Amino acid sequence: MLNNEFDDEPEPLRRVRPTRRDHRSRRIDVMRELESGVVDERPVKERFSREFKKAKIKRIKNPVENIGEENCVEGLVLEVHRRTCEVRLDNLPTSDFLPSTVTAMYRATTSKTLGEFPAVGDRVLLGLVNDGDDEGDGVGSQKYCVVRVLPRKSELKRPGPRDSFYKQQTLAANIDQVVIVASVTQPEFNYGFMDRFLLAANLNDLPFVLVLTKMDLLPNGEADLSSDIRDFLKIVDKVIPVSVKTGDGLDVLRNELLGKSSVFSGMSGVGKSTLINTLVPDAELRTGDVRERDGKGRHTTTSSSLFDFPGGGYVIDTPGIRSIGLMDMEPETLAKIFPGFFEDDRFMCRFSNCKHLKEPGCAVREAVESGKISAARYASYVRILNSGK
């Protein structure tokens, strides 16, 4: 009689239970499904048992279905998170004991109507979710929801991630001017960064204000400005040199910001957060030092935030991004409107579709060769042109 311990028959393979990660790909991306028309107006989601068996389809309740706009309150978006946003309520009835700032959720239906997610600076209508409409932890436990995003008068966009549902993301909405902070040194002036924001401001008919920080590091003041900075100053309408250390220029900047909604941006390390903390003491933004090994800054701002400016107006702090929303622009259009190429915006090249690369009769390349247009400005144009391909 043979002992089982010496059987040569292999033991049957045991079935491994699938993990939650294995089934993550089965979850429905609500926004993509809603856009493609696969699901109806109410988005749905799959719910699995603990063993990932007998998947059930559950309709996500629309919290705004039974909320009339006459029962909504209007507010200003201060911050935006993954599925919620911080909103300051306006014009509250005296009989209601509502907090001044609330956390409101926004659903796929709201984003679908707007075309993208709410942005800092948006005016929105909020409704109270009825008891039982949204239960549970996380986003579903919020009492307020965004019913509608009011029309924007202006916006500043940047390209979204390559795998993002939207090609562009709005950094800030309803702004009056774009304030770009650049340091005169440590780190050095970045032509490409400035040109992108200048283009975005021009396309949205927004005034462009250049703030030069760390002026105290130049012994002779503006006389020591680099040639790149001097060249850029020729094509901007307003420049404000400041020094947070000495206080020079801060009063001029305060007067420029008073009563306006200003979006601040700048490369990491230029002193943007330090400047905003000086102008708006309640901001309390984190600040960082410049790295010694490469002279570049460390990112301290990770998302856009809105602050009240003393005396009136808003300051919107945005991260130090490297690109701005020019992805949908045709190369021929960029070649015609690039700042500093043509006086009075009169296109002077021989061919109307000239991209200023190798085309004959190009007025821009001739100006570069003669020194009328700096080589740094032309190199910045070529980088932006190639980045959209």
C-alpha angles and dihedrals in degrees: 000000000000121000116234089227089070098045112131093206110112118241113254114260113257116231112244114222111238115250127231089254091057090059097041091097089061093066114106120248096221098200095050093046092047092050094048092051094238091128129039127252092289111066118229136203137202120246120197131198119243089268092046092246131134098017113213128208114225124189114229108231116238104232093199096054095096097032117100118207089236087068094048130099125220122233147168121247110235101173136005125213133178098287103351138054135202110241130186111215122227134203097011117186112252091235094060120083097207124151117252093235124036138177110241129187123222123207134210091260091059093049090047092055093049095040093236142020124299115273136210108277095030120136109226140179114232128199132193113247112231117243110272096021092097120020133166137048131313121016094355092061094063115112096209130062134185107251098178140353111226119231116281123233093200141352143188117220138192131191114273125227115291092249093044121122089229122053092214136033126207113236096189138354136209095022128160100202144004116237114194118192118209130170122228088223140354095068105028124237113281113213097190095052091051094046093053093053092043090053092048091049092049093049091053094042091242124149113250118220119188115203115195111203134193093040088154088073091067111080093203097036118222091359088073096054114130121252091248092057092045090052092050092049089065093068102041125082100215133030124178117188111203141173119201089193096058098023094235114154096007094111090052090051092048091055090050092053098043113117095359136103104237126185113211123205138157143145118284114275098026092109099255096139092045090051093050091048088055094048096039110030092186091061095078093187121182115253132202140195129244115260112248096213096062106006092240128129133245120243111250100159111071103168140016118271134180123223132183112249113225108256095019140317136061136270116206113198114205130185120267096260126181098217140037132205107287097119097112095049118111116236091238091054092050090050091055100045103035107132117255098015102099131029113237087001092281111152107227104178121114095238122049092220095050113142094188095245113102103333117129118246094027110165092195096057090046090053090050092051091049092048095245089117116039121242089233091058092049092047089052090053093051092050092051091045093052093044091065094057 
